[in-house]
Amino acid sequence: MEHGKITEYMAHFCKDTCPVCVKGREKGSGILYNITKLEENICPACRAYKKVYGVPAHEKVPEE
């Protein structure tokens, strides 16, 4: 599925740059993980992550 440049950029930001999402996914529990779970339907970068990678922002990208 083809996504726009902005969607791709925002998904990449959520995956590799966002301090809350990166640390929350890395640990898999705790306050940052819970914040990521709460904001994934509000934050545009988290929504782009789900669109591009097919998993919610609090989950790691599946290995292909």
N, C-alpha and C positions, 0 to 999 in steps of 0.2 A: 504494500500500500504506500502510495506517495504522499508525503506531507510537505507543507510549505516550509520555507527557510526559517521563518520565525518560530514555528512549532518545533522544528528540529533543534534550533538554537536553545529554546527554552527547556526542552527535554534534556539536552546535553548539560545545561546549567544545573538543572535539578539533580542529574546523575553525578556530576563531577565537581561542582563548585559550591552549591548551596550548603553552608555549614550545618544547618539544622537537619536537612534531609540526608546528607552524606553520613554524618555521625549517627543519626538514628538508624539508618539501614545497616551501617557497619556493626553496631552493637546488637541490634535486633530486640532491644528491650530498653526500658528506662524512660526518662522524661522526654528526651528528644525524639525517640521512637513514637511515643504517644502524641506529641505535638505534630509530627509528620502525619500520623493517622488522622488527626483532627482537621488539619489544614488541606489535605489532599483534594478535597472537593471545592475548596475556596481559592487556593493559589493557582494562578495560571500556569506556572512552571510545573507544578505537580500534575495538573490535568494534561499538559503536553507530554509529560513522562509516561503517563498511562496510555495516551494515544499512540505514541511512538513505540514503546517497548512492550505494551500489552499487559502490564502488571501495575498494580497500585504503587504509589510513590513510596510506601513504607516497605515494599518488597524489593529484593535485589533482582537485577536483570538476569533472566535465565541464560545459562550457558548454552550455546548452540552446538 
